[in-house]
């Protein structure tokens, strides 16, 4: 039983240690500034060298009790833990900001005094030579992360751009691109806005692009309204043509012409049957038929342009009928059955 208990306890201890090791691996050194002239200020208005740490996982992890150092002698495996701790600066308890939630960052001030606050560490930084910075776990035995920072100019930073854990995944950032307390893992070293500002400092490109967009939109509007207006115009023309109905007046004209022709034929046939109507009668009948045709057609086709005729008197009914009357008076005794005046139908 005792053996089983010891075995289970050893397994639990190993599992716990492995879990802590995995959680410790989620804590990374993220950005370092060694010469702070115009960058981040502490709560006292002072500008000091600073170090940013990030939790790259989505789980919350408290980093209090971990150690930060710039002394490479701690890499000696023969060094005792108490001696190693003396060469390190501990992240103190008592500050809620050290409880890092997923994807969060925290900044510590270096070359400072711990009595100024939980974020002030007495880690020494020599700005005149490359600085090795390391993060150890709470036992001061396991190296979690480390990086060698090159000599930087004023307000430059050395920032991590990926999580592969090699020096090639870090880059030097200019003073206008440092990101304290903000995640800076990106495959592009500057934003699109910053790149646009750098490539077009006077704004000429922005002005041309804005004008191009405006004129393009105006061209689209002109094209749309031109096509729309053309379609509406053709629809209106089609409606007007449909309402004119040109077939009906033509049909009415043909009907009137046939009616007048029929009446003229009947009158001429009756004249031939009586064998007493001469050429003047025929002319009078034709004139009356033409006048009736003209009146009927004019009434039906109000849209037809008519030419006002010159009155010559040749088709005057009164003169024709008087002449006809005088011509028929001697024939009364010879042809009593012929009417004096033809009956028009």
DOKE-752103 format. One line per 8 residues: number of its first residue (from 0); their letters; for each residue x, y, z of N, C-alpha, C. Coordinates in steps of 0.001 Angstrom, whole numbers, plus 500000, padded with zeros to 6 digits. Each point is the difference from the previous one (the first is absolute). Example, Ala and Ser with C-alpha at 12.3 -4.5 7.8 and 13.67 -1.06 7.14 Angstrom:
BEGIN
0 = as = 513190 494310 507800 499110 501190 500000 500900 501200 500000 ~ 499650 501050 499280 500820 501190 500060 499230 501090 500730
//
This chain:
BEGIN
0 = xxxxxxxx = 500828 498798 500000 499172 501202 500000 500865 501255 500000 ~ 501071 499941 500867 500866 501183 500063 500687 500242 498652 ~ 500381 498876 499353 500644 500155 498696 499047 500629 498998 ~ 498742 499538 500007 499000 500552 499074 499781 501484 500277 ~ 499949 500370 501309 499783 501400 500341 501156 500872 499545 ~ 501221 499470 500185 501166 500775 499550 500010 500147 498478 ~ 499600 498925 499313 499981 500045 498533 498968 501002 499488 ~ 498822 499961 500616 498955 500945 499586 500433 501436 500282
8 = xxxxxxxx = 500607 500209 501173 500470 501345 500342 501065 500486 499036 ~ 500900 499096 499592 501038 500384 499045 499407 500348 498644 ~ 498994 499199 499587 499346 500290 498722 499275 501337 500031 ~ 499308 500280 501103 499296 501281 500126 500979 501161 499997 ~ 501115 499824 500703 501016 501047 500045 500590 500242 498616 ~ 500250 498916 499256 500549 500136 498644 498996 500681 499074 ~ 498708 499611 500125 498966 500606 499155 499853 501479 500306 ~ 500049 500330 501314 499875 501405 500392 501176 500819 499483
16 = xxxxxxxx = 501199 499429 500111 501198 500691 499533 499947 500219 498489 ~ 499523 498965 499279 499897 500112 498555 498975 501065 499615 ~ 498864 500051 500722 498964 500989 499716 500533 501406 500238 ~ 500745 500177 501108 500577 501307 500298 501031 500387 498949 ~ 500769 499015 499543 500999 500286 498975 499338 500480 498712 ~ 498884 499347 499631 499277 500423 498807 499423 501398 500167 ~ 499474 500303 501195 499452 501328 500249 501110 501043 500025 ~ 501160 499645 500557 501122 500937 500011 500454 500325 498587
24 = xxxxxxxx = 499906 499029 499092 500428 500223 498617 499104 501005 499277 ~ 498828 500292 500550 499104 500986 499397 500382 501428 500351 ~ 500942 500156 500919 500443 501337 500403 501266 500332 499226 ~ 499960 501121 499250 501103 500359 499123 500470 501430 500246 ~ 501330 500193 499852 500519 501355 499901 499548 500569 498658 ~ 499434 501202 500008 499338 500488 498800 500670 501228 499376 ~ 500479 500929 500830 500616 501212 499454 500879 500632 501080 ~ 501136 500584 499557 500964 500589 500936 500446 501358 499458
32 = xxxxxxxx = 500064 501011 500867 500594 501285 499658 501059 500317 501050 ~ 501244 500208 499558 501095 500258 500939 500281 501491 500186 ~ 499729 500827 498954 500241 501448 500077 498663 500708 499816 ~ 499405 500411 501096 498668 500609 499980 500134 501513 500181 ~ 499906 500746 498884 500106 501456 500072 498638 500680 499888 ~ 499158 499510 499102 498692 500630 499784 498878 498974 499927 ~ 500229 498829 500539 498996 498943 499919 499177 499927 501289 ~ 499790 498798 500490 499094 499752 501117 500501 500616 501305
40 = xxxxxxxx = 499061 500613 500756 500308 500553 501324 499383 499133 501088 ~ 500663 499958 501167 499404 499290 501135 499033 500932 500734 ~ 499459 499522 501116 499007 500785 500729 500590 501237 500677 ~ 501310 500114 499974 500669 501168 500593 500506 500968 498924 ~ 499661 499719 498765 500432 500862 498904 501403 499742 499522 ~ 500630 498921 500458 501375 499680 499629 500008 499063 498785 ~ 501032 500132 499185 500180 499123 498844 501191 499077 500263 ~ 499702 498718 500076 501024 499010 500300 499934 498886 498975
48 = xxxxxxxx = 501058 499194 499953 499976 498823 499136 498833 499097 500411 ~ 499369 499346 499021 498849 499168 500352 500012 498686 499228 ~ 499286 499047 500581 499878 498661 499430 498529 499623 499968 ~ 499547 499472 498873 498600 499570 499858 499938 498474 499957 ~ 499062 499430 500766 499762 498557 500034 498572 499740 499525 ~ 499817 498936 499223 498674 499690 499444 499622 498555 500283 ~ 498697 499793 500268 499432 498657 500109 499422 499648 498633 ~ 500666 499112 499254 499586 499697 498630 498872 498978 499939
56 = xxxxxxxx = 499603 499433 501112 498923 499009 500015 498661 500708 500227 ~ 498922 499192 500060 498667 500539 500276 499567 499747 501447 ~ 500916 499456 500799 499707 499726 501411 500646 501064 500881 ~ 499412 500217 501163 500550 500971 500950 501139 499359 500785 ~ 501069 500781 500202 501173 499472 500703 500614 501112 500839 ~ 500248 499704 501261 500582 500991 500905 501523 499850 499989 ~ 500691 501078 499665 501463 499931 499872 500723 500472 501270 ~ 499268 500304 501067 500684 500418 501227 500895 498848 500506
64 = xxxxxxxx = 501137 500360 500543 500945 499000 500480 501018 499593 498953 ~ 499790 500368 498724 501009 499710 498991 501177 500970 500156 ~ 501111 499659 499312 501214 500800 500146 500453 500539 498635 ~ 500574 501216 500042 500578 500621 498806 501441 500384 500333 ~ 500893 499753 499061 501408 500317 500238 500697 500374 498709 ~ 501097 500738 500131 500881 500314 498862 501409 499462 500257 ~ 500147 499180 501024 501314 499452 500391 500136 498604 499404 ~ 500918 499837 499060 500162 498721 499318 500629 498920 500886
72 = xxxxxxxx = 500521 500369 501122 500625 498996 500868 498984 499019 500565 ~ 498722 500360 499972 498971 499093 500531 499846 498764 499135 ~ 500615 499996 498811 499914 498828 499125 500883 498858 500494 ~ 500829 500250 500977 500863 498968 500572 499143 498965 500733 ~ 500018 498786 499506 499179 498957 500584 500484 499588 501399 ~ 501245 500279 500317 500542 499636 501314 499650 501034 501072 ~ 499469 501148 499581 499654 501059 500955 498784 499581 500806 ~ 500069 500252 501298 498866 499646 500862 498833 500939 499738
80 = xxxxxxxx = 498822 499532 500362 498790 500800 499773 500040 501299 500789 ~ 500399 499986 501316 500062 501279 500731 500968 500990 499357 ~ 501129 499499 499509 500956 500894 499346 499427 500566 498693 ~ 499282 499174 499296 499378 500452 498744 498941 501064 500287 ~ 499207 499802 501054 498938 500950 500330 500574 501377 500339 ~ 501199 500003 500602 500632 501266 500351 500307 500851 498753 ~ 500217 499327 498896 500349 500685 498763 498771 500310 499136 ~ 498818 499793 500568 498748 500209 499273 499116 501009 500725
88 = xxxxxxxx = 498981 500446 499294 498993 500901 500586 498647 499308 499899 ~ 499300 499865 501114 498743 499271 500037 498829 500923 499643 ~ 499022 499426 499307 498756 500733 499729 499140 499888 501257 ~ 499725 501105 500677 499362 499926 501327 498522 499673 499926 ~ 499464 499595 501166 498567 499767 500150 499301 501333 500294 ~ 498693 499913 500084 499233 501153 500448 499531 500932 498911 ~ 500193 499645 498759 499519 500868 498905 499162 499147 499049 ~ 498753 500413 499809 499082 499230 499164 500470 499939 498548
96 = xxxxxxxx = 500807 500967 499560 500459 500035 498614 500909 498827 499645 ~ 500598 499368 501004 500855 498847 499715 499204 498747 499675 ~ 498690 500045 500222 499122 498877 499656 499584 500169 498532 ~ 500820 499477 499101 499824 500236 498569 498929 499078 499417 ~ 498970 500595 499438 499009 499208 499268 500522 499735 498586 ~ 499265 499231 499219 500446 499607 498668 500267 501185 499090 ~ 501134 499966 499300 500403 501010 499021 500197 501383 500621 ~ 500341 500048 501278 500224 501273 500675 501491 500250 500215
104 = xxxxxxxx = 500326 501295 500241 501395 500417 500169 500167 500756 501310 ~ 501248 500062 500450 500344 500791 501184 501414 500554 499802 ~ 500229 501235 500438 501288 500676 499840 500640 500200 501366 ~ 501298 499667 500092 500778 500218 501214 501114 501023 499704 ~ 500250 500858 500990 501062 500989 499861 501295 499424 500590 ~ 501081 500099 499227 501304 499469 500409 500898 501153 500489 ~ 501126 499632 500602 500895 501019 500580 499254 500870 501015 ~ 499049 499401 500686 499165 500761 500930 500130 499420 501415
112 = xxxxxxxx = 499089 500423 500875 500001 499552 501387 498665 499344 500318 ~ 500003 498771 500573 498746 499287 500294 499079 500746 500947 ~ 500556 500882 500848 499124 500702 500939 499122 501053 499316 ~ 500235 500253 498693 499167 500966 499267 498695 499368 499508 ~ 499926 498666 500038 498786 499323 499555 500271 498607 499529 ~ 498931 499233 499805 500132 498600 499618 500583 499834 498605 ~ 499898 501030 499153 500498 499901 498629 501405 500574 499853 ~ 500637 500357 501092 501359 500539 499965 500980 498923 500487
120 = xxxxxxxx = 501001 499664 499174 500971 498956 500313 501407 500588 499965 ~ 500859 499440 500818 501381 500486 500056 500916 499244 499042 ~ 499458 499549 498879 500774 499305 498973 500916 501014 499321 ~ 501290 499702 499939 500977 500918 499445 500067 499883 498485 ~ 500052 501151 499351 500074 500055 498538 501126 500936 499610 ~ 500949 499483 499234 501107 500806 499482 499675 500364 498551 ~ 499774 501287 499750 499538 500438 498678 501130 500044 498985 ~ 501247 499846 500419 501133 500132 499094 500443 498669 499409
128 = xxxxxxxx = 499368 498911 500360 500358 498694 499458 498752 499123 499934 ~ 500031 498926 499186 498833 499111 499927 499623 499466 501380 ~ 498700 499862 500211 499468 499596 501305 499284 498661 499853 ~ 500409 499037 500801 499303 498713 500061 498950 500077 501102 ~ 498746 499705 499669 498897 500038 500968 499363 498619 500034 ~ 499753 499489 501227 499435 498660 500158 498827 500020 500980 ~ 499048 499079 499751 498838 499826 500888 500045 498571 500542 ~ 500023 499879 501363 500034 498695 500665 498677 499759 500723
136 = xxxxxxxx = 499738 498720 500242 498777 499649 500732 500156 500319 501487 ~ 498941 499708 500774 499989 500346 501413 500998 499246 500841 ~ 500565 498906 499474 501017 499253 500747 501414 500486 499684 ~ 500098 500926 499059 501294 500535 499570 500914 498922 499427 ~ 499393 498945 499461 500789 498895 499439 499746 499794 498504 ~ 498831 500367 499525 499642 499747 498599 499979 501310 499212 ~ 500774 500029 498927 500019 501163 499112 498781 499933 499081 ~ 499122 500965 500137 498767 500017 499198 500235 500669 498660
144 = xxxxxxxx = 500666 501154 499993 500237 500726 498755 501185 500936 500193 ~ 500720 500270 498908 501134 500935 500077 500255 500592 498619 ~ 500653 501154 499972 500333 500660 498751 501184 500926 500237 ~ 500873 500146 498999 501118 500946 500068 499617 501243 499205 ~ 499910 501117 500683 499576 501253 499372 501233 500725 499484 ~ 500029 500376 498712 501161 500734 499487 500033 501428 500551 ~ 501083 500669 499736 500089 501406 500415 498984 500805 499199 ~ 499149 500724 500682 498906 500743 499359 500241 501494 500089
152 = xxxxxxxx = 499446 500728 499013 500018 501453 500049 498859 500474 500909 ~ 499987 501285 500264 498973 500556 500882 498607 499711 499452 ~ 499146 499483 500896 498582 499725 499728 499783 498872 499001 ~ 501031 499281 499615 499808 498788 499216 499654 498844 500929 ~ 499316 499002 499447 499677 498807 500792 500374 498755 499217 ~ 500165 498920 500748 500265 498695 499403 498763 499156 500281 ~ 499275 499608 498921 498672 499398 500176 499914 498639 499336 ~ 499234 499120 500635 499760 498652 499468 498887 500057 498959
160 = xxxxxxxx = 500208 499331 498866 498987 500003 498939 499461 498601 499714 ~ 500470 498976 500723 499423 498661 499894 500345 499227 501265 ~ 499455 498782 500110 500182 499205 501217 500919 498808 499805 ~ 500902 500081 499023 500883 498860 499739 501146 499888 500999 ~ 500275 501071 500720 501009 499928 501048 501427 500141 499538 ~ 500239 500597 498844 501371 500226 499533 500197 501491 499763 ~ 501279 500403 499944 500305 501426 499870 499492 500575 498688 ~ 499863 499166 498978 499522 500498 498703 498554 500454 500058
168 = xxxxxxxx = 499289 499628 501063 498597 500386 500130 499832 501324 500722 ~ 501082 500723 500160 499959 501316 500635 500498 501056 499008 ~ 499585 501253 500217 500446 501082 499125 500123 501303 500789 ~ 500805 500907 499469 500156 501328 500600 498914 500914 499441 ~ 499274 500678 500898 498940 500920 499593 500418 501438 500283 ~ 499619 500896 499089 500281 501418 500193 499085 500566 501086 ~ 500339 501205 500446 499253 500591 501114 498528 500193 499726 ~ 499608 500207 498729 498587 500216 499688 499240 498695 499796
176 = xxxxxxxx = 500690 498847 500182 499340 498717 499784 500028 499091 501223 ~ 500510 500492 501116 500028 499167 501207 498578 499803 500509 ~ 499765 498844 500658 498644 499664 500453 500025 499493 501436 ~ 500319 500833 500985 499980 499534 501396 498589 499654 500450 ~ 499876 498882 500687 498723 499527 500536 499007 499614 498908 ~ 500490 499809 498771 499147 499577 498887 500704 498855 499278 ~ 499241 498999 499567 500592 498876 499286 500605 500469 498689 ~ 501211 499561 499721 500683 500434 498787 500408 498830 499105
184 = xxxxxxxx = 499331 498863 500144 500287 498855 499132 499287 500228 498679 ~ 500760 500227 498957 499442 500233 498673 501052 499682 498958 ~ 499571 499562 498842 500941 499724 498913 500344 501265 499229 ~ 499284 501075 500252 500280 501287 499369 500479 500938 501092 ~ 501139 500640 499798 500610 500808 501049 499318 501343 500199 ~ 499136 500424 499068 499288 501263 500140 498588 499852 499460 ~ 499107 500828 500517 498610 499931 499560 499844 500626 498624 ~ 498842 499778 499385 499740 500564 498680 499942 501521 500053
192 = xxxxxxxx = 499445 500529 501083 499927 501456 500140 501393 500598 500115 ~ 500848 499364 500799 501366 500485 500149 500766 499911 498686 ~ 499798 498922 499262 500661 499850 498709 499525 501060 499018 ~ 498700 500285 500002 499447 501024 499102 500562 501380 500356 ~ 500100 500280 501295 500573 501278 500422 501460 500116 499574 ~ 500721 498901 500107 501413 500038 499638 500189 500190 498502 ~ 499173 499331 499192 500146 500090 498552 499359 501248 499408 ~ 499073 500608 500718 499328 501204 499499 499946 501052 501110
200 = xxxxxxxx = 501147 500571 500367 500023 500916 501148 499237 501290 499777 ~ 499869 500458 498743 499326 501266 499714 498523 499834 499620 ~ 499533 498800 499867 498575 499764 499747 499562 500119 498558 ~ 500967 500087 499039 499607 500126 498599 499298 498730 499505 ~ 500524 498863 500394 499378 498747 499589 498588 499855 500540 ~ 499798 500404 501267 498659 499946 500579 499033 500910 499257 ~ 500468 501219 499629 499137 500933 499275 499613 499453 498634 ~ 500979 499433 499275 499700 499439 498684 499049 498817 500102
208 = xxxxxxxx = 500209 499166 500998 499123 498843 500173 498578 500440 500321 ~ 499849 501012 500874 498669 500486 500350 499298 500606 498786 ~ 500740 500805 499209 499412 500587 498795 499612 498927 498992 ~ 500853 498992 499870 499674 498907 499082 498729 499273 500393 ~ 499834 499766 501299 498782 499328 500472 498773 500851 499713 ~ 500091 501332 500247 498861 500894 499771 499609 500015 498528 ~ 500990 500154 499106 499692 500051 498566 499481 498663 499489 ~ 500507 498920 500542 499503 498686 499596 498534 499827 500384
216 = xxxxxxxx = 499643 500443 501210 498601 499923 500441 499101 500885 499138 ~ 500489 501212 499644 499213 500880 499133 499797 499382 498623 ~ 501035 499355 499477 499867 499336 498703 498970 498876 500050 ~ 500010 499246 501073 498999 498936 500151 498591 500567 500052 ~ 499822 501110 500745 498680 500631 500085 499549 500498 498625 ~ 500918 500643 499246 499644 500491 498667 499586 498855 499091 ~ 500747 498915 500011 499675 498851 499164 498650 499402 500378 ~ 499729 499918 501305 498741 499426 500456 498812 500842 499540
224 = xxxxxxxx = 500073 501322 500229 498870 500858 499645 499843 500121 498486 ~ 501090 499914 499230 499883 500023 498547 499236 498782 499493 ~ 500397 498829 500482 499305 498779 499578 498553 499997 500475 ~ 499780 500434 501246 498638 500031 500543 499124 500962 499210 ~ 500538 501198 499670 499227 500974 499231 499670 499497 498613 ~ 500951 499301 499349 499745 499455 498670 498895 498955 500032 ~ 500027 499153 501024 498953 498979 500123 498632 500643 500197 ~ 499911 501004 500875 498728 500667 500258 499493 500731 498756
232 = xxxxxxxx = 500929 500606 499223 499610 500700 498784 499389 499041 498987 ~ 500606 498839 499824 499463 499016 499064 498651 499463 500470 ~ 499845 499837 501295 498700 499553 500505 498911 501036 499740 ~ 500319 501290 500175 499015 501060 499763 499631 500060 498520 ~ 500992 499845 499113 499717 499998 498564 499114 498820 499617 ~ 500262 498859 500592 499177 498827 499708 498555 500202 500447 ~ 499815 500668 501148 498644 500267 500477 499250 500941 499059 ~ 500693 501049 499521 499351 500946 499081 499582 499315 498703
240 = xxxxxxxx = 500876 499155 499451 499673 499284 498764 498813 499069 500204 ~ 499967 499355 501185 498902 499064 500283 498671 500720 500137 ~ 499982 501242 500534 498758 500746 500174 499527 500684 498726 ~ 500849 500154 498973 499571 500671 498778 499023 499154 499198 ~ 500122 498699 499960 499117 499068 499297 499770 500444 498556 ~ 501003 499974 499138 499860 500508 498630 499120 499143 499116 ~ 499674 498799 500359 499239 499103 499130 498525 500385 499949 ~ 499458 500495 501119 498567 500297 500073 499576 501101 499025
248 = xxxxxxxx = 500694 501179 499951 499587 501025 499039 500091 499528 498553 ~ 501006 499220 499636 500130 499506 498628 498821 499102 499652 ~ 499631 499152 500960 498855 499109 499765 498716 500804 499786 ~ 499828 501054 500791 498805 500844 499856 499981 500703 498651 ~ 501160 500454 499538 500088 500668 498701 499599 499061 498872 ~ 500454 498772 500049 499648 499007 498975 498508 499743 500000 ~ 499416 499919 501180 498555 499765 500082 499208 501150 499373 ~ 500407 501247 500297 499303 501159 499438 500155 500045 498486
256 = xxxxxxxx = 501208 499681 499496 500232 500000 498550 499128 498966 499315 ~ 499887 498836 500575 499156 498959 499407 498531 500409 500015 ~ 499613 500684 501093 498591 500430 500080 499670 501036 498924 ~ 500884 500997 499840 499766 501029 498976 500044 499392 498607 ~ 500921 499089 499752 500080 499353 498691 498742 499212 499688 ~ 499462 499334 501009 498768 499234 499798 498839 500909 499608 ~ 499895 501131 500726 498913 500941 499694 500153 500567 498587 ~ 501231 500322 499603 500240 500541 498652 499636 498972 498944
264 = xxxxxxxx = 500358 498765 500239 499675 498947 499040 498503 499817 499834 ~ 499304 500065 501135 498534 499849 499925 499386 501122 499165 ~ 500469 501253 500229 499452 501147 499272 500296 499895 498503 ~ 501210 499592 499655 500345 499868 498584 499200 498890 499341 ~ 499804 498916 500712 499219 498889 499430 498573 500428 499710 ~ 499403 500761 500931 498634 500478 499770 499940 500946 498806 ~ 501076 500823 499838 500032 500911 498834 500082 499235 498711 ~ 500780 498953 499946 500066 499180 498785 498680 499307 499723
272 = xxxxxxxx = 499359 499572 501083 498709 499323 499806 498963 500935 499395 ~ 500003 501267 500417 499009 500967 499483 500383 500484 498608 ~ 501274 499911 499605 500493 500388 498689 499660 501446 499654 ~ 499890 500833 501005 499675 501395 499712 500915 500974 500683 ~ 500947 499545 500740 500899 500898 500716 501234 500215 499148 ~ 500346 501208 499744 501149 500290 499144 501278 500144 500836 ~ 501052 500466 499377 501308 500107 500613 500012 500951 501176 ~ 499230 501088 499952 499968 500959 501103 499486 499365 501278
280 = xxxxxxxx = 499039 499099 499845 499452 499319 501180 501070 499125 500654 ~ 500728 499272 499162 501059 499175 500539 501033 500825 500749 ~ 500335 501156 499409 500976 500870 500648 499483 500508 501338 ~ 498708 500344 500048 499424 500472 501255 500014 498898 501060 ~ 499681 498783 499587 499988 498875 500940 501402 499737 500542 ~ 500990 500038 499087 501374 499759 500449 500462 501100 500929 ~ 499630 501240 499720 500378 501109 500876 499397 499867 501383 ~ 498712 499637 500061 499359 499790 501297 500687 498869 500768
288 = xxxxxxxx = 500360 498929 499289 500654 498873 500660 501359 500404 500556 ~ 500731 500791 499212 501311 500446 500489 499863 500912 501199 ~ 499001 500891 499964 499800 500890 501156 499636 499198 501259 ~ 499142 499032 499854 499608 499175 501147 501200 499213 500526 ~ 500792 499470 499052 501196 499267 500415 500957 500896 500777 ~ 500195 501238 499478 500905 500925 500673 499510 500340 501399 ~ 498696 500259 500152 499454 500339 501316 500113 498825 500964 ~ 499669 498816 499514 500052 498833 500894 501421 499688 500444
296 = xxxxxxxx = 500924 500029 499044 501391 499689 500339 500582 501042 500931 ~ 499653 501258 499773 500535 501064 500870 499493 499848 501428 ~ 498732 499572 500134 499442 499824 501345 500651 498822 500707 ~ 500295 498949 499233 500573 498818 500639 501469 500195 500320 ~ 500777 500455 499028 501439 500155 500182 500300 501456 500309 ~ 499808 500338 501272 500235 501378 500413 501462 500382 499935 ~ 500900 499005 499961 501422 500288 499963 500530 500200 498585 ~ 499136 499852 498919 500456 500127 498617 500057 501472 499616
304 = xxxxxxxx = 501125 500404 499451 500153 501391 499558 499281 500164 498665 ~ 499033 500948 499911 499231 500253 498770 500436 501314 499383 ~ 499994 500033 498701 500347 501217 499240 498698 500669 499547 ~ 499887 501254 500349 498776 500730 499645 499938 500195 498475 ~ 498990 499441 499365 499923 500108 498526 499539 501392 499558 ~ 500359 500334 498755 499530 501249 499398 498655 499752 499328 ~ 499008 500797 500341 498633 499804 499496 499913 500499 498571 ~ 499822 499034 499038 499879 500365 498571 498551 500026 499542
312 = xxxxxxxx = 499136 499447 500853 498571 500026 499666 499552 498891 499103 ~ 500936 499139 499602 499589 498949 499056 499082 498968 500617 ~ 500102 499845 501350 499144 498994 500638 498916 500647 500837 ~ 499641 501231 499657 498948 500698 500741 498673 499298 499764 ~ 499350 499552 501024 498754 499231 499869 498880 500844 499386 ~ 500001 501264 500359 498892 500840 499528 500046 500165 498487 ~ 501195 500334 499465 500118 500212 498551 499785 498709 499252 ~ 500527 498927 500544 499843 498716 499342 498545 499562 499990
320 = xxxxxxxx = 499357 500144 501123 498602 499580 500070 499121 500890 499131 ~ 500314 501315 499899 499199 500912 499130 500176 499614 498550 ~ 501240 499761 499607 500285 499582 498634 499317 498691 499690 ~ 500029 499114 500975 499332 498703 499805 498513 500186 499849 ~ 499413 500896 500781 498568 500261 499935 499620 500564 498648 ~ 500793 500962 499470 499690 500576 498686 500174 498980 498894 ~ 500949 499133 500145 500236 499001 498958 498900 498979 499931 ~ 499300 499768 501066 498964 498966 500029 498596 500516 499721
328 = xxxxxxxx = 499801 501298 499934 498629 500525 499769 499459 499575 498663 ~ 500722 500071 498813 499433 499595 498708 499713 498530 499948 ~ 500540 499211 500871 499812 498560 499901 498791 499490 500744 ~ 499225 500897 500584 498865 499527 500789 498966 499288 499140 ~ 499749 500519 498753 498964 499369 499165 500499 498721 499372 ~ 501280 499971 499677 500538 498787 499368 500247 498879 500985 ~ 500416 500364 501177 500320 498958 500996 499359 500348 501290 ~ 498683 499798 500120 499269 500386 501235 500406 499176 501195
336 = xxxxxxxx = 500588 498856 499786 500319 499154 501161 501337 500346 500639 ~ 500784 500906 499331 501321 500338 500553 499829 501129 500990 ~ 500493 499921 501156 499841 501079 501001 500802 501217 499588 ~ 499446 501167 500410 500639 501262 499662 501357 500123 500692 ~ 500013 499632 501229 501258 500044 500765 500322 498602 500478 ~ 501220 499560 499820 500324 498616 500457 499934 499915 501506 ~ 499503 498860 500392 499930 499750 501447 501314 499415 500474 ~ 500611 500765 500917 501289 499542 500533 499784 499086 501174
344 = x = 500735 498968 499990 499940 499061 501115 501340 499911 500624
//
